[in-house]
Amino acid sequence: MRTNKIILLACFAAFSQQVFAADATKPAASQPIAIVNGVALDPVQADYVRMDLVQRKRPATDENVINFLVDNELMAQEAIHRGLDNSPEVKAVIELQRKDILGKALIEDYIKNHPVAEDRAKAEYDKLKAKTGDKEYHPQHILVEDEALAKKIIAQLGGKKPAKFEDLAKKYSKDPTGKEGGDLGWLAPSNVVPEFANAMVALKKGDYSKTAIKTQFGWHIIKLQDERKLDFPAFDKVKGRIESQLAQQDVRKYLSELRATAKIEIPGSK
């Protein structure tokens, strides 16, 4: 029964993700999709099965949809006939599915009734734009455990016969980028920790930091390969993504409020 439970949950996860993506206001057709042993199959179910088949890249023909629903109904009827619906595990999984569907309905209802205002999305966009800045940088770095080793590496970068930054990165850096000479690619200052960002933007093209930079990851020596102007995307191009992220924040806050006002007991916990 454990295996059957896993199969049921897997099938439900793939199917239920589509349920609330459809237009909930779409009226159901009166004509049943099929009648199996006197049980009429709701055509609304056909819409969801079709979406699931498309998502799984399977032919979503009317025949396939009907066959799926008919087989599903036949198996359910036979399971009930055999009394499998009285199994504690089956009951538990059905109840879990019911609660999952209700939870998705609640979230969809909350988002529908609490849309993200455009001015709020624009304010978030402006904040992101200011944080990102108008430039991006192409740094290399060497990351080591202690300051003494960092100072030793900096000394090797200077002098009459300076070592190559790439060679020292490959030899000493504990960061995975060390194998590539410490190359971090193009990035905005907001993509790295503040200590690293501040040291990076202060460098001139081709220069390296003469003192080691301490961050939560260790000690860095940074070399700036290049910098260029960053064209931040227009608000209209990222508006939907920002609204989605803000909506997710609102949902998390809403769920936290539900937990805060609930009486939750976990037997056995201290």
C-alpha atoms as an extended CHARMM CRD file, in Angstrom:
* protein
*
       270  EXT
         1         1  MET       CA              0.0000000000        0.0000000000        0.0000000000  PROA      1               0.0000000000
         2         2  ARG       CA              2.9610000000        2.3150000000        0.5860000000  PROA      2               0.0000000000
         3         3  THR       CA              3.8670000000        2.1000000000       -3.1210000000  PROA      3               0.0000000000
         4         4  ASN       CA              0.2610000000        2.7760000000       -4.1280000000  PROA      4               0.0000000000
         5         5  LYS       CA              0.2350000000        5.8310000000       -1.8850000000  PROA      5               0.0000000000
         6         6  ILE       CA              3.3510000000        7.2130000000       -3.5560000000  PROA      6               0.0000000000
         7         7  ILE       CA              1.8180000000        6.6410000000       -6.9870000000  PROA      7               0.0000000000
         8         8  LEU       CA             -1.3900000000        8.3800000000       -5.9480000000  PROA      8               0.0000000000
         9         9  LEU       CA              0.4990000000       11.3930000000       -4.6070000000  PROA      9               0.0000000000
        10        10  ALA       CA              2.6970000000       11.6450000000       -7.7060000000  PROA      10              0.0000000000
        11        11  CYS       CA             -0.2960000000       11.5270000000      -10.0430000000  PROA      11              0.0000000000
        12        12  PHE       CA             -2.1510000000       14.0610000000       -7.9600000000  PROA      12              0.0000000000
        13        13  ALA       CA              0.8050000000       16.4590000000       -7.8710000000  PROA      13              0.0000000000
        14        14  ALA       CA              1.0680000000       16.4660000000      -11.6580000000  PROA      14              0.0000000000
        15        15  PHE       CA             -2.6850000000       16.8530000000      -12.0920000000  PROA      15              0.0000000000
        16        16  SER       CA             -3.6070000000       19.3410000000       -9.3760000000  PROA      16              0.0000000000
        17        17  GLN       CA             -0.9810000000       21.9110000000      -10.4080000000  PROA      17              0.0000000000
        18        18  GLN       CA             -3.1590000000       22.6910000000      -13.4250000000  PROA      18              0.0000000000
        19        19  VAL       CA             -6.4940000000       22.9760000000      -11.6410000000  PROA      19              0.0000000000
        20        20  PHE       CA             -6.3140000000       26.6170000000      -10.6500000000  PROA      20              0.0000000000
        21        21  ALA       CA             -4.4580000000       27.8250000000      -13.7250000000  PROA      21              0.0000000000
        22        22  ALA       CA             -7.6840000000       27.6290000000      -15.7140000000  PROA      22              0.0000000000
        23        23  ASP       CA            -10.3940000000       30.2800000000      -15.6450000000  PROA      23              0.0000000000
        24        24  ALA       CA            -12.5260000000       29.3890000000      -12.6310000000  PROA      24              0.0000000000
        25        25  THR       CA            -15.4130000000       31.4270000000      -13.9830000000  PROA      25              0.0000000000
        26        26  LYS       CA            -15.7050000000       29.2990000000      -17.1460000000  PROA      26              0.0000000000
        27        27  PRO       CA            -19.1350000000       27.6610000000      -17.0860000000  PROA      27              0.0000000000
        28        28  ALA       CA            -19.2320000000       23.8860000000      -17.2090000000  PROA      28              0.0000000000
        29        29  ALA       CA            -20.9430000000       22.2940000000      -20.1860000000  PROA      29              0.0000000000
        30        30  SER       CA            -24.1540000000       20.4350000000      -19.3620000000  PROA      30              0.0000000000
        31        31  GLN       CA            -23.3320000000       17.4510000000      -21.5720000000  PROA      31              0.0000000000
        32        32  PRO       CA            -21.2380000000       14.8510000000      -19.6910000000  PROA      32              0.0000000000
        33        33  ILE       CA            -17.9940000000       13.7410000000      -21.3000000000  PROA      33              0.0000000000
        34        34  ALA       CA            -19.0200000000       10.1020000000      -20.8000000000  PROA      34              0.0000000000
        35        35  ILE       CA            -21.2890000000        7.9660000000      -18.6460000000  PROA      35              0.0000000000
        36        36  VAL       CA            -19.6720000000        4.9840000000      -16.9180000000  PROA      36              0.0000000000
        37        37  ASN       CA            -22.0030000000        2.5060000000      -15.2190000000  PROA      37              0.0000000000
        38        38  GLY       CA            -24.5100000000        5.2930000000      -14.7770000000  PROA      38              0.0000000000
        39        39  VAL       CA            -21.9770000000        7.8280000000      -13.4620000000  PROA      39              0.0000000000
        40        40  ALA       CA            -21.7280000000       11.0170000000      -15.5650000000  PROA      40              0.0000000000
        41        41  LEU       CA            -18.2160000000       12.4030000000      -15.9400000000  PROA      41              0.0000000000
        42        42  ASP       CA            -17.9880000000       16.1770000000      -15.5820000000  PROA      42              0.0000000000
        43        43  PRO       CA            -16.5550000000       17.8440000000      -18.7340000000  PROA      43              0.0000000000
        44        44  VAL       CA            -14.6570000000       20.2810000000      -16.5110000000  PROA      44              0.0000000000
        45        45  GLN       CA            -12.4320000000       17.3480000000      -15.5630000000  PROA      45              0.0000000000
        46        46  ALA       CA            -11.6360000000       16.8660000000      -19.2350000000  PROA      46              0.0000000000
        47        47  ASP       CA            -10.1780000000       20.3730000000      -19.4220000000  PROA      47              0.0000000000
        48        48  TYR       CA             -7.7980000000       19.6530000000      -16.5630000000  PROA      48              0.0000000000
        49        49  VAL       CA             -6.7970000000       16.2540000000      -17.9310000000  PROA      49              0.0000000000
        50        50  ARG       CA             -6.0860000000       17.8470000000      -21.3040000000  PROA      50              0.0000000000
        51        51  MET       CA             -3.8440000000       20.4810000000      -19.6850000000  PROA      51              0.0000000000
        52        52  ASP       CA             -1.9940000000       17.7740000000      -17.7760000000  PROA      52              0.0000000000
        53        53  LEU       CA             -1.4040000000       15.7620000000      -20.9550000000  PROA      53              0.0000000000
        54        54  VAL       CA             -0.0570000000       18.8390000000      -22.7240000000  PROA      54              0.0000000000
        55        55  GLN       CA              2.2860000000       19.5800000000      -19.8270000000  PROA      55              0.0000000000
        56        56  ARG       CA              3.6170000000       16.0280000000      -19.9640000000  PROA      56              0.0000000000
        57        57  LYS       CA              4.0030000000       16.3270000000      -23.7570000000  PROA      57              0.0000000000
        58        58  ARG       CA              1.5030000000       13.5850000000      -24.4880000000  PROA      58              0.0000000000
        59        59  PRO       CA             -1.1860000000       13.7380000000      -27.2140000000  PROA      59              0.0000000000
        60        60  ALA       CA             -4.1310000000       15.6550000000      -25.7530000000  PROA      60              0.0000000000
        61        61  THR       CA             -6.7130000000       14.3330000000      -28.2050000000  PROA      61              0.0000000000
        62        62  ASP       CA            -10.3650000000       13.9960000000      -27.2270000000  PROA      62              0.0000000000
        63        63  GLU       CA             -9.9770000000       10.2250000000      -27.4430000000  PROA      63              0.0000000000
        64        64  ASN       CA             -7.0250000000       10.1940000000      -25.0250000000  PROA      64              0.0000000000
        65        65  VAL       CA             -8.8160000000       12.5010000000      -22.6030000000  PROA      65              0.0000000000
        66        66  ILE       CA            -11.9810000000       10.4160000000      -22.6160000000  PROA      66              0.0000000000
        67        67  ASN       CA            -10.0340000000        7.1760000000      -22.2680000000  PROA      67              0.0000000000
        68        68  PHE       CA             -8.1610000000        8.5730000000      -19.2840000000  PROA      68              0.0000000000
        69        69  LEU       CA            -11.3570000000        9.6790000000      -17.5480000000  PROA      69              0.0000000000
        70        70  VAL       CA            -13.1860000000        6.4270000000      -18.3070000000  PROA      70              0.0000000000
        71        71  ASP       CA            -10.2820000000        4.2930000000      -17.0580000000  PROA      71              0.0000000000
        72        72  ASN       CA             -9.9810000000        6.4790000000      -13.9970000000  PROA      72              0.0000000000
        73        73  GLU       CA            -13.6780000000        6.1210000000      -13.2120000000  PROA      73              0.0000000000
        74        74  LEU       CA            -13.6670000000        2.3540000000      -13.8130000000  PROA      74              0.0000000000
        75        75  MET       CA            -10.6870000000        1.8690000000      -11.4850000000  PROA      75              0.0000000000
        76        76  ALA       CA            -12.2740000000        4.0590000000       -8.8200000000  PROA      76              0.0000000000
        77        77  GLN       CA            -15.5590000000        2.1590000000       -9.0100000000  PROA      77              0.0000000000
        78        78  GLU       CA            -13.7880000000       -1.1970000000       -8.8050000000  PROA      78              0.0000000000
        79        79  ALA       CA            -11.6510000000        0.0080000000       -5.8710000000  PROA      79              0.0000000000
        80        80  ILE       CA            -14.7960000000        1.0580000000       -4.0010000000  PROA      80              0.0000000000
        81        81  HSD       CA            -16.4650000000       -2.2490000000       -4.8840000000  PROA      81              0.0000000000
        82        82  ARG       CA            -13.5250000000       -4.0480000000       -3.2700000000  PROA      82              0.0000000000
        83        83  GLY       CA            -13.6660000000       -1.8100000000       -0.2190000000  PROA      83              0.0000000000
        84        84  LEU       CA            -10.2820000000       -0.2410000000       -0.8360000000  PROA      84              0.0000000000
        85        85  ASP       CA            -11.7310000000        3.1780000000       -0.0600000000  PROA      85              0.0000000000
        86        86  ASN       CA            -11.9990000000        2.0520000000        3.5590000000  PROA      86              0.0000000000
        87        87  SER       CA             -8.2450000000        1.5380000000        3.8490000000  PROA      87              0.0000000000
        88        88  PRO       CA             -6.7570000000        3.9490000000        6.4280000000  PROA      88              0.0000000000
        89        89  GLU       CA             -3.8850000000        4.8010000000        4.1000000000  PROA      89              0.0000000000
        90        90  VAL       CA             -6.1880000000        5.4830000000        1.1270000000  PROA      90              0.0000000000
        91        91  LYS       CA             -8.4240000000        7.6370000000        3.3120000000  PROA      91              0.0000000000
        92        92  ALA       CA             -5.3840000000        9.5610000000        4.5310000000  PROA      92              0.0000000000
        93        93  VAL       CA             -4.1350000000       10.2130000000        0.9900000000  PROA      93              0.0000000000
        94        94  ILE       CA             -7.5890000000       11.3000000000       -0.2230000000  PROA      94              0.0000000000
        95        95  GLU       CA             -7.8600000000       13.6760000000        2.7110000000  PROA      95              0.0000000000
        96        96  LEU       CA             -4.3930000000       15.0370000000        1.9650000000  PROA      96              0.0000000000
        97        97  GLN       CA             -5.4330000000       15.6350000000       -1.6470000000  PROA      97              0.0000000000
        98        98  ARG       CA             -8.6140000000       17.3750000000       -0.5490000000  PROA      98              0.0000000000
        99        99  LYS       CA             -6.6810000000       19.7160000000        1.7270000000  PROA      99              0.0000000000
       100       100  ASP       CA             -4.0740000000       20.3740000000       -0.9550000000  PROA      100             0.0000000000
       101       101  ILE       CA             -6.7640000000       21.3890000000       -3.4520000000  PROA      101             0.0000000000
       102       102  LEU       CA             -8.4640000000       23.5980000000       -0.8710000000  PROA      102             0.0000000000
       103       103  GLY       CA             -5.1110000000       25.1790000000       -0.0300000000  PROA      103             0.0000000000
       104       104  LYS       CA             -4.4630000000       25.9930000000       -3.6880000000  PROA      104             0.0000000000
       105       105  ALA       CA             -7.9740000000       27.4300000000       -3.9690000000  PROA      105             0.0000000000
       106       106  LEU       CA             -7.3350000000       29.6140000000       -0.9210000000  PROA      106             0.0000000000
       107       107  ILE       CA             -4.0860000000       30.9680000000       -2.3500000000  PROA      107             0.0000000000
       108       108  GLU       CA             -5.6670000000       31.6760000000       -5.7390000000  PROA      108             0.0000000000
       109       109  ASP       CA             -8.5620000000       33.4420000000       -4.0100000000  PROA      109             0.0000000000
       110       110  TYR       CA             -6.1700000000       35.4940000000       -1.8820000000  PROA      110             0.0000000000
       111       111  ILE       CA             -4.1110000000       36.5900000000       -4.8840000000  PROA      111             0.0000000000
       112       112  LYS       CA             -7.2520000000       37.4210000000       -6.8510000000  PROA      112             0.0000000000
       113       113  ASN       CA             -8.5860000000       39.6100000000       -4.0390000000  PROA      113             0.0000000000
       114       114  HSD       CA             -5.2100000000       41.1700000000       -3.1500000000  PROA      114             0.0000000000
       115       115  PRO       CA             -3.6340000000       42.1230000000       -6.4890000000  PROA      115             0.0000000000
       116       116  VAL       CA             -0.2520000000       43.8340000000       -6.4440000000  PROA      116             0.0000000000
       117       117  ALA       CA             -0.7490000000       47.5230000000       -7.1770000000  PROA      117             0.0000000000
       118       118  GLU       CA              1.2380000000       48.9030000000      -10.1020000000  PROA      118             0.0000000000
       119       119  ASP       CA              2.7500000000       51.7020000000       -8.0240000000  PROA      119             0.0000000000
       120       120  ARG       CA              4.0510000000       49.1210000000       -5.5490000000  PROA      120             0.0000000000
       121       121  ALA       CA              5.5940000000       47.0990000000       -8.3820000000  PROA      121             0.0000000000
       122       122  LYS       CA              7.1490000000       50.2800000000       -9.8010000000  PROA      122             0.0000000000
       123       123  ALA       CA              8.5980000000       51.1780000000       -6.4000000000  PROA      123             0.0000000000
       124       124  GLU       CA             10.1460000000       47.7070000000       -6.1550000000  PROA      124             0.0000000000
       125       125  TYR       CA             11.5210000000       48.1040000000       -9.6760000000  PROA      125             0.0000000000
       126       126  ASP       CA             13.1240000000       51.4540000000       -8.7910000000  PROA      126             0.0000000000
       127       127  LYS       CA             14.6670000000       49.9180000000       -5.6660000000  PROA      127             0.0000000000
       128       128  LEU       CA             16.1250000000       47.0180000000       -7.6500000000  PROA      128             0.0000000000
       129       129  LYS       CA             17.4260000000       49.3620000000      -10.3150000000  PROA      129             0.0000000000
       130       130  ALA       CA             19.1380000000       51.5970000000       -7.7620000000  PROA      130             0.0000000000
       131       131  LYS       CA             20.6270000000       48.5880000000       -5.9790000000  PROA      131             0.0000000000
       132       132  THR       CA             21.9350000000       47.0800000000       -9.2140000000  PROA      132             0.0000000000
       133       133  GLY       CA             23.5020000000       50.3160000000      -10.4510000000  PROA      133             0.0000000000
       134       134  ASP       CA             24.3560000000       51.3130000000      -14.0050000000  PROA      134             0.0000000000
       135       135  LYS       CA             27.5520000000       49.2880000000      -14.4030000000  PROA      135             0.0000000000
       136       136  GLU       CA             28.5910000000       45.6520000000      -14.3800000000  PROA      136             0.0000000000
       137       137  TYR       CA             32.0570000000       44.3160000000      -13.7570000000  PROA      137             0.0000000000
       138       138  HSD       CA             34.2150000000       41.3840000000      -14.8540000000  PROA      138             0.0000000000
       139       139  PRO       CA             36.4270000000       40.4230000000      -11.9050000000  PROA      139             0.0000000000
       140       140  GLN       CA             38.7820000000       37.5960000000      -11.0770000000  PROA      140             0.0000000000
       141       141  HSD       CA             39.5030000000       36.6170000000       -7.5120000000  PROA      141             0.0000000000
       142       142  ILE       CA             41.6060000000       34.3600000000       -5.3540000000  PROA      142             0.0000000000
       143       143  LEU       CA             39.9380000000       33.0890000000       -2.1980000000  PROA      143             0.0000000000
       144       144  VAL       CA             42.0130000000       31.7210000000        0.6950000000  PROA      144             0.0000000000
       145       145  GLU       CA             41.4400000000       30.7770000000        4.3230000000  PROA      145             0.0000000000
       146       146  ASP       CA             43.7400000000       33.2250000000        6.1340000000  PROA      146             0.0000000000
       147       147  GLU       CA             45.1070000000       36.7310000000        5.7750000000  PROA      147             0.0000000000
       148       148  ALA       CA             48.7610000000       35.6480000000        5.9600000000  PROA      148             0.0000000000
       149       149  LEU       CA             48.4380000000       33.5580000000        2.7970000000  PROA      149             0.0000000000
       150       150  ALA       CA             46.5200000000       36.3590000000        1.1040000000  PROA      150             0.0000000000
       151       151  LYS       CA             49.3630000000       38.7780000000        1.8400000000  PROA      151             0.0000000000
       152       152  LYS       CA             51.8590000000       36.2620000000        0.4760000000  PROA      152             0.0000000000
       153       153  ILE       CA             49.9030000000       36.0130000000       -2.7800000000  PROA      153             0.0000000000
       154       154  ILE       CA             49.6690000000       39.8090000000       -3.0990000000  PROA      154             0.0000000000
       155       155  ALA       CA             53.4440000000       40.0050000000       -2.6740000000  PROA      155             0.0000000000
       156       156  GLN       CA             53.8860000000       37.5150000000       -5.5170000000  PROA      156             0.0000000000
       157       157  LEU       CA             51.7090000000       39.6820000000       -7.7660000000  PROA      157             0.0000000000
       158       158  GLY       CA             54.1040000000       42.5940000000       -7.3370000000  PROA      158             0.0000000000
       159       159  GLY       CA             57.8780000000       42.9290000000       -7.5670000000  PROA      159             0.0000000000
       160       160  LYS       CA             60.2570000000       42.7210000000      -10.5050000000  PROA      160             0.0000000000
       161       161  LYS       CA             58.9730000000       39.3430000000      -11.7100000000  PROA      161             0.0000000000
       162       162  PRO       CA             55.2780000000       39.3370000000      -10.8490000000  PROA      162             0.0000000000
       163       163  ALA       CA             53.4130000000       36.0460000000      -10.9710000000  PROA      163             0.0000000000
       164       164  LYS       CA             50.3440000000       35.7110000000      -13.1660000000  PROA      164             0.0000000000
       165       165  PHE       CA             47.0660000000       36.1810000000      -11.3580000000  PROA      165             0.0000000000
       166       166  GLU       CA             45.5450000000       33.1770000000      -13.1610000000  PROA      166             0.0000000000
       167       167  ASP       CA             48.3910000000       30.8940000000      -12.0900000000  PROA      167             0.0000000000
       168       168  LEU       CA             48.1120000000       31.9280000000       -8.4490000000  PROA      168             0.0000000000
       169       169  ALA       CA             44.3370000000       31.4350000000       -8.5470000000  PROA      169             0.0000000000
       170       170  LYS       CA             44.7560000000       27.9040000000       -9.8690000000  PROA      170             0.0000000000
       171       171  LYS       CA             47.3770000000       27.1610000000       -7.1980000000  PROA      171             0.0000000000
       172       172  TYR       CA             45.8630000000       28.7380000000       -4.1020000000  PROA      172             0.0000000000
       173       173  SER       CA             42.1810000000       29.6040000000       -4.5130000000  PROA      173             0.0000000000
       174       174  LYS       CA             39.7280000000       27.4130000000       -2.6270000000  PROA      174             0.0000000000
       175       175  ASP       CA             36.8650000000       28.7210000000       -4.7550000000  PROA      175             0.0000000000
       176       176  PRO       CA             35.7080000000       26.4750000000       -7.6350000000  PROA      176             0.0000000000
       177       177  THR       CA             36.5390000000       29.3310000000      -10.0240000000  PROA      177             0.0000000000
       178       178  GLY       CA             40.2110000000       28.8210000000       -9.1810000000  PROA      178             0.0000000000
       179       179  LYS       CA             40.4090000000       26.1900000000      -11.9150000000  PROA      179             0.0000000000
       180       180  GLU       CA             39.4320000000       28.9220000000      -14.3840000000  PROA      180             0.0000000000
       181       181  GLY       CA             41.9570000000       31.4180000000      -13.0750000000  PROA      181             0.0000000000
       182       182  GLY       CA             39.4440000000       32.9010000000      -10.6410000000  PROA      182             0.0000000000
       183       183  ASP       CA             37.2100000000       34.2750000000      -13.4100000000  PROA      183             0.0000000000
       184       184  LEU       CA             33.7890000000       35.2880000000      -12.0610000000  PROA      184             0.0000000000
       185       185  GLY       CA             32.3360000000       36.5210000000      -15.3400000000  PROA      185             0.0000000000
       186       186  TRP       CA             30.2080000000       39.6310000000      -15.6790000000  PROA      186             0.0000000000
       187       187  LEU       CA             28.2320000000       40.6200000000      -12.5870000000  PROA      187             0.0000000000
       188       188  ALA       CA             26.5790000000       43.5940000000      -10.9280000000  PROA      188             0.0000000000
       189       189  PRO       CA             27.7790000000       44.7850000000       -7.5010000000  PROA      189             0.0000000000
       190       190  SER       CA             24.4380000000       43.7250000000       -6.0200000000  PROA      190             0.0000000000
       191       191  ASN       CA             25.2370000000       40.1010000000       -6.9150000000  PROA      191             0.0000000000
       192       192  VAL       CA             28.0990000000       39.8470000000       -4.4220000000  PROA      192             0.0000000000
       193       193  VAL       CA             28.5610000000       40.6050000000       -0.7290000000  PROA      193             0.0000000000
       194       194  PRO       CA             29.0950000000       44.3170000000        0.0940000000  PROA      194             0.0000000000
       195       195  GLU       CA             32.7610000000       43.9910000000        1.1270000000  PROA      195             0.0000000000
       196       196  PHE       CA             33.6340000000       42.3580000000       -2.1850000000  PROA      196             0.0000000000
       197       197  ALA       CA             31.4920000000       44.8030000000       -4.1800000000  PROA      197             0.0000000000
       198       198  ASN       CA             33.0360000000       47.8900000000       -2.5680000000  PROA      198             0.0000000000
       199       199  ALA       CA             36.5780000000       46.6910000000       -3.2670000000  PROA      199             0.0000000000
       200       200  MET       CA             35.6960000000       45.6530000000       -6.8300000000  PROA      200             0.0000000000
       201       201  VAL       CA             34.1350000000       48.9620000000       -7.9070000000  PROA      201             0.0000000000
       202       202  ALA       CA             37.0860000000       50.8810000000       -6.4620000000  PROA      202             0.0000000000
       203       203  LEU       CA             39.5540000000       49.1420000000       -8.8010000000  PROA      203             0.0000000000
       204       204  LYS       CA             40.6400000000       50.4020000000      -12.1790000000  PROA      204             0.0000000000
       205       205  LYS       CA             40.6070000000       48.1590000000      -15.2110000000  PROA      205             0.0000000000
       206       206  GLY       CA             43.5640000000       45.7390000000      -15.0670000000  PROA      206             0.0000000000
       207       207  ASP       CA             44.3870000000       46.5330000000      -11.4380000000  PROA      207             0.0000000000
       208       208  TYR       CA             44.2320000000       44.2080000000       -8.4280000000  PROA      208             0.0000000000
       209       209  SER       CA             43.5900000000       44.8030000000       -4.7330000000  PROA      209             0.0000000000
       210       210  LYS       CA             46.7720000000       45.5620000000       -2.7920000000  PROA      210             0.0000000000
       211       211  THR       CA             45.2100000000       44.4820000000        0.4810000000  PROA      211             0.0000000000
       212       212  ALA       CA             43.1830000000       41.3460000000        1.1740000000  PROA      212             0.0000000000
       213       213  ILE       CA             39.4000000000       41.7430000000        1.4570000000  PROA      213             0.0000000000
       214       214  LYS       CA             37.7100000000       39.8880000000        4.3200000000  PROA      214             0.0000000000
       215       215  THR       CA             34.2230000000       38.4680000000        3.7370000000  PROA      215             0.0000000000
       216       216  GLN       CA             32.1740000000       35.6830000000        5.2860000000  PROA      216             0.0000000000
       217       217  PHE       CA             33.8050000000       33.2910000000        2.8170000000  PROA      217             0.0000000000
       218       218  GLY       CA             37.4220000000       34.0760000000        3.6440000000  PROA      218             0.0000000000
       219       219  TRP       CA             40.1050000000       36.4310000000        2.2870000000  PROA      219             0.0000000000
       220       220  HSD       CA             39.9550000000       37.6670000000       -1.3040000000  PROA      220             0.0000000000
       221       221  ILE       CA             42.4100000000       39.1890000000       -3.7340000000  PROA      221             0.0000000000
       222       222  ILE       CA             40.4600000000       40.7990000000       -6.5700000000  PROA      222             0.0000000000
       223       223  LYS       CA             41.5440000000       41.7480000000      -10.0520000000  PROA      223             0.0000000000
       224       224  LEU       CA             39.2760000000       43.7890000000      -12.3400000000  PROA      224             0.0000000000
       225       225  GLN       CA             39.4450000000       42.6980000000      -15.9530000000  PROA      225             0.0000000000
       226       226  ASP       CA             36.8750000000       45.0940000000      -17.3520000000  PROA      226             0.0000000000
       227       227  GLU       CA             33.7110000000       47.1120000000      -16.6980000000  PROA      227             0.0000000000
       228       228  ARG       CA             30.8460000000       48.2370000000      -18.9010000000  PROA      228             0.0000000000
       229       229  LYS       CA             27.5610000000       50.0990000000      -18.8440000000  PROA      229             0.0000000000
       230       230  LEU       CA             24.6290000000       48.0490000000      -17.6520000000  PROA      230             0.0000000000
       231       231  ASP       CA             21.3360000000       48.5160000000      -19.4750000000  PROA      231             0.0000000000
       232       232  PHE       CA             18.6880000000       47.7250000000      -16.8870000000  PROA      232             0.0000000000
       233       233  PRO       CA             15.5300000000       46.2530000000      -18.4810000000  PROA      233             0.0000000000
       234       234  ALA       CA             12.5190000000       48.5380000000      -18.8740000000  PROA      234             0.0000000000
       235       235  PHE       CA              9.7640000000       48.3100000000      -16.2670000000  PROA      235             0.0000000000
       236       236  ASP       CA              7.2220000000       46.8830000000      -18.7300000000  PROA      236             0.0000000000
       237       237  LYS       CA              9.5350000000       43.9560000000      -19.5080000000  PROA      237             0.0000000000
       238       238  VAL       CA              9.9410000000       42.8560000000      -15.8860000000  PROA      238             0.0000000000
       239       239  LYS       CA              6.6490000000       44.0900000000      -14.4280000000  PROA      239             0.0000000000
       240       240  GLY       CA              5.0100000000       40.6450000000      -14.4850000000  PROA      240             0.0000000000
       241       241  ARG       CA              7.9760000000       38.9880000000      -12.7980000000  PROA      241             0.0000000000
       242       242  ILE       CA              8.1100000000       41.6540000000      -10.0790000000  PROA      242             0.0000000000
       243       243  GLU       CA              4.3610000000       41.4110000000       -9.4590000000  PROA      243             0.0000000000
       244       244  SER       CA              4.6750000000       37.6320000000       -9.1660000000  PROA      244             0.0000000000
       245       245  GLN       CA              7.5100000000       37.9230000000       -6.6290000000  PROA      245             0.0000000000
       246       246  LEU       CA              5.5760000000       40.4700000000       -4.5660000000  PROA      246             0.0000000000
       247       247  ALA       CA              2.4750000000       38.2720000000       -4.6790000000  PROA      247             0.0000000000
       248       248  GLN       CA              4.5430000000       35.3580000000       -3.3620000000  PROA      248             0.0000000000
       249       249  GLN       CA              5.7810000000       37.5710000000       -0.5290000000  PROA      249             0.0000000000
       250       250  ASP       CA              2.1850000000       38.5060000000        0.2930000000  PROA      250             0.0000000000
       251       251  VAL       CA              1.1120000000       34.8560000000        0.3330000000  PROA      251             0.0000000000
       252       252  ARG       CA              3.9890000000       33.9070000000        2.6530000000  PROA      252             0.0000000000
       253       253  LYS       CA              3.0060000000       36.7500000000        4.9820000000  PROA      253             0.0000000000
       254       254  TYR       CA             -0.6320000000       35.6480000000        4.8700000000  PROA      254             0.0000000000
       255       255  LEU       CA              0.2830000000       32.0520000000        5.7250000000  PROA      255             0.0000000000
       256       256  SER       CA              2.5040000000       33.2920000000        8.5700000000  PROA      256             0.0000000000
       257       257  GLU       CA             -0.4650000000       35.2350000000        9.9380000000  PROA      257             0.0000000000
       258       258  LEU       CA             -2.6320000000       32.1030000000        9.7660000000  PROA      258             0.0000000000
       259       259  ARG       CA             -0.0020000000       30.1750000000       11.7200000000  PROA      259             0.0000000000
       260       260  ALA       CA              0.3510000000       32.9790000000       14.2670000000  PROA      260             0.0000000000
       261       261  THR       CA             -3.3490000000       32.9000000000       15.0820000000  PROA      261             0.0000000000
       262       262  ALA       CA             -3.6450000000       29.1010000000       15.0970000000  PROA      262             0.0000000000
       263       263  LYS       CA             -3.2990000000       26.6900000000       18.0060000000  PROA      263             0.0000000000
       264       264  ILE       CA             -0.7360000000       24.1760000000       16.8170000000  PROA      264             0.0000000000
       265       265  GLU       CA              0.2050000000       21.1960000000       18.9630000000  PROA      265             0.0000000000
       266       266  ILE       CA              2.8770000000       18.6390000000       18.0450000000  PROA      266             0.0000000000
       267       267  PRO       CA              2.6790000000       15.6030000000       20.3270000000  PROA      267             0.0000000000
       268       268  GLY       CA              6.0520000000       14.4870000000       21.6570000000  PROA      268             0.0000000000
       269       269  SER       CA              7.8280000000       17.7650000000       20.9260000000  PROA      269             0.0000000000
       270       270  LYS       CA              9.3170000000       19.8840000000       23.6780000000  PROA      270             0.0000000000
